[in-house]
Structure formats: C-alpha cells, structure tokens
Amino acid sequence: MRAAAAAHVIVLATGKVTTQDFGNCTFSKPIATTFVDSPAAVAGAKAGGFQAGEEINISLTHRRDRNLTPSRECWSFSSPKYDFDKKNAVMRGWCVDPKSGKFVTRLAGEGGK
C-alpha cells in the first residue's frame, strides 16, 4: 500500500468551493495515473441518468459495490438531493469509467466483493 495526499473538495452550484485536507491516506489499490477530467466524467454520469443537485459528491477511487462485479476504479458521483436512498439509508451513486468517461453503472451504495 502507498500513502498519498488526500483532499475532499466540495463545489456548490453557486460556485462556492470548499476543501478539506485529510493529510496522508492509504489507498487499498493504486489509482491509474491517466484519467479523464471531472467535466468529461460528469457528462458520462449525466448520460447514465445522473441529476446534479446543489451539491455533488465526486471521487476518483477504487469502488466496491454490489452492482460492480468485479470491483473497479470509478469516477463516482452522487447528489444528496437525488441519490440518498431513505429506505436503505445509503447514498447511491453513479460509476463512470475513469479512462473513457463512459457511464458504467448505477451504484447500490452497498459494499460488494
């Protein structure tokens, strides 16, 4: 495992940006060093049905989710306004392939293998 700098970035529809530095974090699996930029990934998520609310959660990570077999790298998107599943108390999301920018699947918000 390798340590890397980690940050959480929040961009609101109003244009306000906030960041939180998490210092060093350890990834379970390395993330590819070449990937599409977030605007291209957002377009892929929207093509799959993603709706942006005032707040959008975006991460580039190795995802485990029951709708991903096997687990894989994703640009992962969610909007608390539209993607919080109250019945199951989970945040569902949208997986976009980080290399192509194409929509992969709607995430269940529940761990997988």
Secondary structure, 3 states (H helix, E strand, C coil): CCEEEEEEEEEECCCCEEEEEEEEEECCCCCCCCCCCHHHHHHHHHHCCCCCCCEEEEEEEEECCCCCCCCEEEEEEECHHHHEECCCCEECCEEECCCCCCEEEECCCCCCC
